[in-house]
Amino acid sequence: MSIVVEDYHKAYGQTVAVAGISFEVPPGEVLGLVGPNGAGKTTTLRALAGILVPTRGRLAIAGHDIAKEPVAAKAALAYVPDEPRLFDNLTVWEHLRFIASAYRLSDDWAVRAETLLVQFDLGEKRTTLAGELSRGMRQKVAICCGYLHEPRAILFDEPLTGLDPRGIRTMKDSLRQRASQGAAVIVSSHLLSLVEDLCFSVLILHHGRQLLHRRLADLRAELARDGKSESLEELFFRLTETPPLVIPISGAS
């Protein structure tokens, strides 16, 4: 039930967005995907979600190759982008009903939906149109919709955007809960403190290339062995504030 990326490349004509990254997120673990703007983070998440077609490489969700079994892969997946895509003329509850219908969920979906509304403080907003919600409330609705079908793999792109302190705490707790239940999770964020707080491992991208992929516990031990007291933030800047790499375009289409 893991997330697998093998030799993933994505090019737009002569522009290479991602140049051959590989990693795996096992069930029950959370990977922090970090990098400067334009590093390839969202391009990677969108490919895993089946929105972008790789130029080269293999991507799989819960054992399903995205290219060969797109429906099965997407059925096991939830993708919450940095900008919630909601239907302005549907209420909060109608969004959940739509998701239940799209995923062909059994009748008990309503019980899970009610639990999610309470968990994310949306109970009083169930009949409110999405177009009338604040940015943070829209984010919460998107998260509830993502969780409703109990996905085995979850992709978050800047999940805390627009959330108030209580919403941030709820979001973190919910993510830990999903991982503890066996979901494989990727969190893409510029907030390195969030990555240190929630993630088991970190993947740093820069100019479409994979600079570092380590379990955080191992990384801290390596830094301590080398006599360095660097934080993840300090390590991030040391690795990314270097002259840009020249990326070949072989295999681009």
Order of alpha helices (4+ residues) and beta strands (2+ residues): beta-beta-beta-alpha-beta-beta-alpha-beta-alpha-alpha-alpha-beta-alpha-beta-alpha-beta-beta-alpha-alpha
